[in-house]
Amino acid sequence: MILIFFIFFLTGSFVASERFKFDNYTLYKILPKDSSDFVILQELYENDRRFDFWDDPIPTAEYLNVVAAPHDKIDLENILIQNNVAFITTIQNIQEAIDRQTVKKYTRNNVRSMQWDAYYELEEIYAWIDDLAKTYPDIVTTEVAGTSYEGREIKGLKISHGPGRRIVFIESGIHAREWITPATVCYITIQLLTSNDPETRAAARDFDWYIFPVTNPDGYVWTHTDFRLWRKNRKPVGTEFGIDLNRNWNSNWLVKGSSTNPSSNNYAGLGPFSEPETRTLSTYITAIGNKIDIYLSMHSSGQLLLVPFGNTTQPLANYYDVVNIGRRAMGALSVRYGTEYTTGNIAEAIYHATGSSADWVKEFLDVPLVYIYELRDRGTFGHLLPPDQILPTSEETMDSIIDLIHQAKRFGYMNSGNGLKLSFLTPLLLFVVKSVV
């Protein structure tokens, strides 16, 4: 949800010899109250590259997260004060927030050693996936859905209790800095294998689950080794680096909410599916597409449940069913911790954005139920969610997924565990969980 990072280091041309330090960089939560505020913020967003917008300034936005470098903070505050735009400081020193994001090592051959109070690097997640296949050989198999620009596998797993089942497909981590999404997906995975909850066990048994925690492996590695707030992949483009993989899918590519500027965080690439990550992943999904009932694409942040499409606010396809099912499931999500989510179309709930995996799945695979989660929070930490929020975020998300299946069945969907389909439905359901974002 960022336009362009700061000129000095947040452009795509950033190359580090050591990990970049965000000492005294500040995260602001800006609270626009009327159209005049949005005019000011839109002007900053489009024309002042010193400030890193984590959200687009659109009239429906309740808040915007914006990062400023130490030498630019006074200028940003003065602009906001002079124009009577309200704001609060949520993170005074971003580096301190990064330092508090505990990263642990996974203990090989002990799948229970993966914990939910810390984040994990890519090799640790992949080792855990391998060990799950060894620990549950009759249920779990490893899967490779594609490759990255730097040659890394897009590795995941399949959980299956037997042949003939429909598929739930989960992908996350397409935006590298959104660490809460792979963490949540790993929690969902272990619950499907170990939970004693009857509804969770039924969901695990009744469907084949294809789960890919990190679909942008190069970018995710880069956030751990060099630059915590990196979003794109790591493909060089001239003197710049990176393509926004969630603007690179062949669905209304480059129509709205993306850029032709390689230094932009929303740079859509040279063409649809120009990137090996999106090209190979889409091929993999297509090969099993006629068996998919559910697809989850995880993002953060904003506490939103989104549905396609990103190019229009018109209620296309089965919009009303999808939104009604989603709103009920978000009610279930709120029970445990009181966390409130907003449900709506991508374009109406956040901003116009095309070329996403969700829109492509809906448009080209004709999946009846497509959802995008934007996980916690709402403007306090954003992409820097503290480790003590990993477990509650994961638990409430799991609650909502189980209820989403339940509500979908009530509406006449998801009753295809035996491979049959209703005459008025296609046999697919996708969940897509964010930051699109």
N, C-alpha and C positions, 0 to 999 in steps of 0.2 A: 504494500500500500504506500510505497515511497516513490516519489518522482525522481529526484536526483540527490545523491549525497553531496556533501560539501566539496567545493572545488579542489581543495588541497589533497584530500585523501579519499573522498567518498565517490569520486568518479570511477568509472570502470577501468581506468588506467592504473589504479593503485597496485603496486607491486611491493611486497614487504620482504625485508631481509630478516625481520624479527616481528613478533606479535605486536600489532598496533595497540597503543595504550589510549584509552578514552579519558584520561585524567582531566577532570573538571569540565567535561562535556555534560550538558544539562538537558534533561527531558522535561518539556513543558506540556501541560494539558490546557489547550486553548478552548474557550467556551463561547462560541459565537452566539449572538442573541437575535440578529436580524440580517436582512439582505445586505445592508451596508458593511457589516462585518465580513460577510463572505466575499464581497468585492475586494476588500483589503487583503484578505487571506489568499484569494485566487491570484491577485497580482504578485504576492510574495512567492506563491507556489510556482508560477510560470516564469518569473523573471529574476528571482534572487536565489542563486545556486548555493549561497552560503548556508541555507537552512534545510534540514532533512525532514521532510514531511512524511510521517508514517501513515497518514490518512489524507484522502482527497478533500479539499474544501468544497463541499456540495451543500445545498440548502437543507438537506435532511439530516446532516451530521449534528449529533449532540455535542461532540468534542473532536478535537484534532490533536494528536501527539506530534510534536515537532522537537527536533534535536538541534541545539546550537553549540558551536565550538566556543571555547573560553573567550577568545578575542572577538566573538560576534554576539555574545549574549546581551550585552548592553544595548546594541543596535536593535535586536529583536524586541527586547522589552520596551525600549523607547517607542518603536513603531506601534506596538500594541497599546501602550499607555496613551500616546498622543491621539490614537483613533478610538479610544474608549472600548477596546476589545478586552474582555476579561480573560485572565489566565491564572494558573497556579503552577508551581514547580513541583513535580512529582519525584524526580530523581535529581538531586543537586549535582552529584558526581557519578556519571555513568560507569566509570571504571570500578568504583566501589561495588556497584550492583553486579557487575560482571564477576568480580572477585568472589562474591557471595554465591555464585551459581556453581555449587559443588559438582565436580566431575569425578566419578569413581571408576575403578577398574572392575571388570567382571571376572569372577573366579571360574576358570575353565572347568567343565565337567560337573558343574553344580548350578543347575538352572534356577534354583531358588535363591542364588546369591545376587541375582538382579534385583535391585532395591528401588523404591519409589520415592526416595528423598534425595535423588541426585540424577544428573544427566550422564550420558555415556557417549564415547566417541564411536565412529563408524565401525572400526575393527572389533570393538567390544560387542556391539549389537549383532554384527555378523557372526561372531564366535558363539554368541548365545543362541542364535537361530540354528547354527550347526549342531549345537548340543541338544536343542529341543528335538531335532530329528533323531539323534542318538537315544535320547531318553524315552521318546514316545514313537518308536519305529513303526508301529502299526497304524499310527494316526497322522504323524507329521512327516512331510517331505519338504526338502528345500527346493526353491524355485528361483530361476534367474529370468527376470522379465526384460532385461535389456542391458546396455552398457553405456557408460558415460564418455564424454569427450576425452578424458584422461585415461580411459580404459578400465575403469572400475565397474564391477558388476552391480546391477540393481537387483539385489538379493532379497528374497522374501521366503515365505513358507506357505504350504498348503496344509490345512487341517481337515481331515476327511475320515468319517466313520463308515465309509462304504460307498459303492458305486451308485450312480443314478440320482445323485442329489444336485439341486440347484446351487448356485454360487453366490456368496457374499464376497465382494472385492473391496479391499481397503488400501488406499495409497495415501502416503503423507510425506512430509519433508521435501516437497518440491521447491519450497522457498527455504533456503538453507538456514536462515537465522531463527526460524520458528521452532526452537528446540522442544517446546512442549508437545509438539505433534508426534514425533517419533516415540517420545516417552509414553504418551497416552496410548498409542497403538501397541507398544510392547506390553503395557498393562492389560489391554483388551485381550491380547494373545494368551497371556498366562491364565487369565480368568476363564477363557474358553477351554483350557486344558485342565484346570485344577479346581474350579469353583464347585461348591456344594449347593449353590442356589439352583432350584429345580428349573426355573425359566432359562437361566444361563446354560445349564446342561442340555436342555432341550434345543436351544438355538445352536449350540455347538454340534449336536448330533444330527439335526435336521437339514443342515446345509454344509456344503464345502466352503471353507473360508480361505481365500487367497489374500495374504497380508504382506504389504511391502512398506516397512517403516520409513525408509529413506529413498526417495526417487530422484534426488539430486545429490548423489554421493560426493562429487567433487566439491560442490559448494559447501556441503555440510562439513567435510574435512577442513576446508579453508576457515570456517567459522571457529573451529577448535584450535587450529595451528597459527593463524595469522590475523584474522579480522572477524571479530565476533558478530558484527552486524551485516555481514555479506548476505545477499539475497539470491543472486543469479547463479548460473553455472560458471565454469571457469574457462570457457573458450575465448581465445584472443580474437579481437576484432580491430585490426589496425593497431593503434596504440592503446586501445581500451580492452576491457575484459568483461565477458559475461552476457548471456541472454536470459531474459526472464522466461523460464520454462513454462510458466502458467499464462503466457501470452503467445506461445509458439504452436498451439494446437490448431488444426485446420478447421476452425469454426469461426466464421466472420473475422478471420485473421486481420489484425491491424485496423479494424473498423473503428473501435472506440477503446479508450482507456489504456493505450499502449503507445510506444514511441518508436521513431526511426533513428533516434539518436543513440549510438552505442554507449554513451556515458550515462544514459538514463537507467534507473532501476527497473523501468517498465519496457526496456528495449525488447522488441518482439522478434528480432532476428532478421535474416535476409529473406525468409519466406516461411510458410507454414511447414512444420516438421523439418526445419533446417537442422535441428539439433539431434544428435544420436540418442539422447535420453528420451525425448518425446517420440521420435520415430520408432525406436525399438519397443518402447513401452506400449504405444498404440497398436503396434503389430501384435504384440503378445495378448493384449486385451481383446482385440478383434478375433483372434483364434479361438477364444473361449466365450465370445460375446453372446452367443445364442443360448448359453447356459446360465448367464448372470441374472440374479434377482436383486442384488444389492451392491452398490459401489459407494465407498466412503472416501472422500478426499479431504484430508485434515489440513487446516490452516489455523493461524492465530494472527491477530487477536480481535476482540470486539464483542464476543458472546452473541453470535449470530448463527442462525440456521438458514442457509440460503438455498434457493432453487434456481435453475436456469430460467431465463437466459440473461446474459449480461449486456445485450445490445438493445433491449427494449423493456419497458415496464408493462407491456401488454400481457394479459393473462393467457399465454399460449398453452397449447396442448392441454394436459390435465392439471393445470395450475391449481385449481380450487381443491381438488383431492389432495394434491401434494402438500399444499400449505396447511390444510386442516389436519392431516396426519402429523405433520411436523409440529404444529402448535401443541397438539396433545402430548407428543413425545417430549417437548420442552417443558411441559407441566411436570412430567415425571422426573426430568433432570433437576428441576428446582426443589424437589422434595427433600433431598438429603442435606443440602447446605444453603438453600434459599437463593441459589444463583439464577438470575433472570436472563433469558435469551430472547432475542427478537427474531421472528421468522418472516421471511419475505423473499421476493425475487432479487437477484443480484443487483440489477440496475436500480430497483426502488429502495433497497435496504442499505446499500453502501454507495455504489457508483457504477457508471457504465464501464464495462470491461469485457473484452472479447478475446478469443483465442485460448480459453481455459479448457482444462481437461473435462470439467463438468459439462460445459456446453457441447463439446465434441461428442461425449458419450450420449448425451440426450439427442443430439441432432442426427448422428450417423449410426449409432447402435439402437436408436429408438427405444431407449430404456424408459419405462413408465414413471419411475420414481427416482429422481436425482436430487441429492442433497449435498451441500457444502457446509461443513462446520467451521466457524471461526471461534476457537476456544478462548479461555480466559486471557486477559481480563478486560476491563473497560477504562483504559487510559491511565492507570496508575503505574504499571510496570511494562505493559505492552509486550514486546518481544523478549524482555528480560525477566520473565516470570520467575520468582524465587523458588528454590527447590521444595520448600514446605507447601507449595501449591500443586505439586505434581500429583500427589495421591488424591486429594479431593477433586481436582480437575478430571483425573482418570476415572474415578469412581462414578461421578455424576454423568460423565459421558457414556460409560458403560450402561448405566441405568437407562439413559435415553435411547440407546441403540436397541436394547431389549424391548423397550416399550414401543419404539418405532416399528419393529417387526409385528408386535401385537396389534398396534393401531392399523398398520397396513392390511393385515388380515381382516380386520373388521370392515375395512372399506373395499374388500374384494380382491386385494393384491396379496402377494406372498403366499398364496395357496397352491404353489406349484412344486412342493417338495417331491411329488411323485413324477415330475417332469411334464405334467399336463399344463395347459394354459387356458385361461378363460377366453371366450371368443372375442371379447371387446378389449383385450389387453395384449400387449407384447410381453414376452416372458422375462423381462428384465427389470431390476430395481437397483439403482446406484445411489450410494451415499457418498457425498464428497465433503470431507471435513477440512478451514483455514486457519496467516495474516494473511485472500487472493492476493491471497489474492493478493 
